[in-house]
């Protein structure tokens, strides 16, 4: 792989376990590493950082291709993972090691970070001041191996931590799409409304995408957040579009569904909270999953219109 044009981005946003998943699946992301930075102790350990004696913050460092994933896009993702108004830490984790910070690696990154912070302050999204630091990047120390990809090694503990810490609740309150029923009914077809808002299920073999084969991405019909791509779509012979995995794991959340006398795993979109369908453990992919999705929850964007529709970073997925 040619790494000549790759850049680094370093962000602190509280527990580094929770900061990896928003970035790792994105196009143009080469590597996401958990670690420590911003302090004075050489080669700090997790215990030392947690003791608040090193000055370091838990952070992630991202190697990325800016030609595919611009730094500005990384900043947009970053702000939507944190509480930028808390000077004491993040959620129930308090202390300087859990502070928020953007560590810039160039003057261009500094300018973009300052501008994005200013835009967030002016947006009115938060009533309190934005206190996230923007500081020059220092030496980054990789965390112990058991912290790397923690969400994959310990998925149950990771999900429990995200929920129990208050992070997911805060992000849903501040970044989820504010839905207006009247507006949704005006913009959606009756079937799209019933499926996304009332958990309805469309008819098998009689929906838009069950046998659709064009290359592109599928986004949430309400919010436009990317959900799946044609590269993971397969014919499961169930009559609904099926996928082996989401394009971004964090954009699809799982909920226990006990309706109809069954125990199933429902999948919903993260921002819009749209009902999408269900996920089953009988898929052909490496994870053995089948995401069985209602066409009415989706909007398709063909690969040759990704740039025009504002999804240009996903175009690289379809290059030969």
N, C-alpha and C positions, 0 to 999 in steps of 0.2 A: 504494500500500500504506500502511495506517495504521501508523505507527511510534511512536505516542504511548506505548504500553505496553511497547515493546520494552526490553530491558535488555542490558547488556554483561557478559561473563564473560571473564577473562583468565587463561590458564594457561601455565606454562613446564614443559616436559617433555623437555628435550634438543632434538635436531634438530627444528625446526618443520615440516620436510617431513612427518615422520611423525605429527604431532599434528593435522593437518587432517582426514585421512580418517575418523577415528573419529566425528567430529561432523557433517561436512558433509551427510550424507544423512538425518540425523535430522529428524523432524517438528518444526516450530517453529523450526528454525535458519534464520536469514535470510542470514547471511554469516559466513564464517570467513576471517580475514586473518592472514598471517604477519608478524611484526615483532619489535621489540626494546623492552624496558622494564626498569625497575628499576635503572637506572644514572644517571650524572651527565653524560654527553656529549650535547649537542644534535645532533639529526639524524645519528645514527651510521650508518656504512656497515657492510656485512657484514664487510669486512676489518677494520675497527676493532673490531667486537664480538668477532670471532674472536681478535684480538690480546690479549684479556683486559685492556685498558686503560680500557674505558668503564664497567665495572660493570654493563652491561646483560646480560640473558639473552635468548636466543632464545625467543619466545613466540608464542602465537596469541591473537587477540581474537575473540570470538564475539558476534555480535548475535543475540538470540533472543527469542522470544515466551514469557514465563513461564507464560502461560495454557495453552500447549500443551506446552512442554518446561520443567518446573520446574528451578530451579537445582540442587536436590538430585540430580536425575537426571544433570545435567552432571557433578557431582562424582563420581558413581558411575562414569561413563564415564572420567573423567580418571584416577582411581586405577588403572584396569585397563590403562592405556597406558604406565605408567612403573615404574621401580624406585625406590620412595619411601625406600629405606634407604641410598642412595648419596649421600654428601655431596660427592663429587668430580666428579660429572657424571652422564652416562647412557650405560651400556653402553661402547662403546669410545671415546666422545667425552668427554674429561675437561676440566675447567676451569669457572670460575664462569658462563661464558656458556651452559653446558649444565646448569645446576642446575635442580632442580625447585622450583616455587613456585606458590602460588595467590594471585593479586592480587585482593583483594575490592573491590567498588565500592560497597558499602553495609554498614551494621551487620548487616543481616539476612544478607547473604552471608558476613560474617565468622563469625557464630554458626554458620551451617550448615556452613561449611568446618571450623571447629574441632571441631564435633560429628562430622563424617564422618571426620576424622583420628583422633579418639579411638576411634571405632568400629572403624576399621581396626587400630589398635594392639591393641585388646582381642580382635580376631577370631582372633589366632594365625596369620594368613596368613603373616606374616614373623617370623623369629626375631630379627632386628636391629631397633633403634629406627627409627621413622618420622621422617625428618629433613626432609621437605618443608616449606618455609617457608610461612607464611600472613601476608601483608603487604598494606598498603594499596596500592591501584592508583595508579600514577603515569602520567605521559604515555606513551602508546604510539606508537611510530614504525613506520609501515608499512615492511616490507622492500622491497627492489628488486623490480621487476616480474617478473624471471625466477624469483624464489622463490615467487611466488604460484601456487597450483595446480600445484606442481612435479610432483606425481604424475600429472597429466594431460598435461603437456608432455613429460615424460621418464619414461614408465612403466617402461621396462626398468631405467634407472638407479635409479629409486626403489625398485623391488622388490629389486634387487641390494643396495642400501644397507640396507634394512630387514633383509634376511636376513644380510648380512655384518657388520652392526654388533652382532649378538647380540640385538637387540630382540625379534624374533619368537620366538626360542628361549626367552628369558626369560619372555615373556608366556604362551607355551604351557605352560611348566613351572609357573607360579604361578597362572594364571587358567583354564586348560583344565579341563574337567570330568574328575574322576577316575572312570574307568569301572570298574565291577565286573561281570564277565561274568554271574555268578549273578543279580545284581540286575537287570541288563538283560534277561535271559531271562525273569525273572518279570514284568517290566513291559511287555515288548514281545511282539507276536505273533511266531511263528517267521519269517514273511516279513519283518517289520520288522527283526528281529535280523539275518537273513542279508543284507539289503540294506545296512543302516547299518554293520554291523561286518565283513562279509565281502565287500563290494563286489558283491553279487548284483544282478541286474536282474529286475524283475517283468515280467510279460507285458504287451505293448501291448494297448490297448483293453479290458483286463480288470483295471483298477486303479481306485482310488477317485476320483481327481481328474482323470482325463484329459479328461472332458467336463463337469466341474463348473463352474457359472457364478455361484455366490453371491458377494456382496461381502464381503471380509474379508482377513485376512492368513494366510500359511502360515509356521509356525514349525518348528524342528527337533524331531522326535519325541522326541529324547533330552534335549536341553538347554532347549528352549523359546526359543532365540534366534531373533528375526525374520529371515526369509529372503526371502520374496517377498510381493507383494500381488496381489489379483485385478485391479487396474488395469493391471498389466503382463502378465497372462496372455492367451494367444491360442491359437487352434486351429491347430496346425502339421500336423495330419493324420498325426502320427507314432505316436499311441496313448499318449503320456505327457503329463502336464501340462507346458506350455512357457511360458517367461517371457522378456521382452526384457531384463530386468535385475533384480538383487537390490534389495531395499528399502534395504539398507545394504551397500555394496560390501565393507567390511571383514569382514562376517560370513560371506562366501563366499570360500574360498581355492581356488586353482587348482593342480593337480598334473599333471605329464606322465604319461600312461597309455600303456604300450606293450604291453598285453595283447592277445590275439587277433590278433596279427600286424598291428596298426594303431598309429598314433601319434595319440592323442586328448588332449584337455584334460579331465581329471576335475575335478569341483567337489565340495568337502567343506565342512562347516560349520566355523567357526573354533574355537569352544569345545569342542564335543563330538567333533570330527573324524569326524562321520558321513559316510559316502558318500552323496552326493545324486544324482549323475548326471554329465552331461557338458555342455560348452558348445561350440556350433558357430557358425561364421561365416556362417550363412544365415538370420538372423532378420530380421523386418520393421522393427524399431525403428531409431532414429537411429544406434545403434552397430552395427547389423547382426548382433546376437547372438541365439542361441536357446539358452536354458538348458533342457535336456531333463532333467527331474527325475523320480525315482521317487516315486510317491504314498506308498509305504511309509516314506519318509524324513520325511514331513510330517504335521503336525497343523494342521487348519484352525480358525481362530477367526473367527466371523462378526462383522460390524461392530457389531452391537448388543450384543455380549458382550465387546467389547474392554476396557471399563472394569472389568468384573467379573473378567476374567482377568488384569488387571495390565498391559494394553497400552494404557492410556487415551491416551497421547500419539499413537497411530496413528489415533485416531478422526477427527482433523482431515483425514486423507487422503480421507475419504468424505463430507465435508460438501459440499453443493451450493453 
